[in-house]
Amino acid sequence: AQKITQTQPGMFVQEKEAVTLDCTYDTSDPSYGLFWYKQPSSGEMIFLIYQGSYDQQNATEGRYSLNFQKARKSANLVISASQLGDSAMYFCAMREGYRNKLVFGAGTILRVKS
Amino acid sequence: DGGITQSPKYLFRKEGQNVTLSCEQNLNHDAMYWYRQDPGQGLRLIYYSQIVNDFQKGDIAEGYSVSREKKESFPLTVTSAQKNPTAFYLCASRLGGVVLHTEAFFGQGTRLTVV
């Protein structure tokens, strides 16, 4: 069964605007962690933000924030004030329970327009 | 500098040959991972290891093998049984254990082309 679903294959956003990238997940374990990564065209994987299932507040890191809706099992990434350098592939990932298995979604390609 | 190193960056092999991709980390991480990425696609988990001398199959383990004899090293062998091995392979490591919130660090990847 698909554990991580990213339903937006591609997104466009105007420079300086905010954009939301969707991620839904499936787990029956009460303890889990959710991660977002950015992959530019160079292929490197850049860690952006983390949200734990027991965290009371939504995670934020600079221009990145995570809209965590536990009941809906969604962990959407919000990028504020988009920049041209934000153009990349974005992946949502989940680690379930205390296992170290880490699985990724299919990704969303974001293109920032000037 | 601590980090995770994959070698080589590009690899060409003839069909039917086994090939081994190297992954070394000096971060003292317990958990290590291998992912496969096809053009425009997501990362699919091949194998992962939580500790030395232990590893588990991921979602697409058929045609691949791994070993974890040392904490620092987690080589991946792409065997001739893998029907479509041409892809971008990424290795990653995490602190692991009971530390839940730590992110995975990735190598620069190996682009394997089978001709």
Interface residues (C-beta under 8 A of the other chain):
Chain A: Q6 S31 G33 F35 G43 E44 M45 F47 Y50 G52 F91 A93 R95 Y98 R99 N100 K101 L102 V103 F104 G105 A106 G107 I109
Chain B: D30 A31 Y33 Y35 G40 Q41 G42 L43 R44 L45 Y48 Q50 Q56 G58 D59 F88 L90 A92 R94 G96 V98 L100 H101 E103 A104 F105 F106 Q108 G109
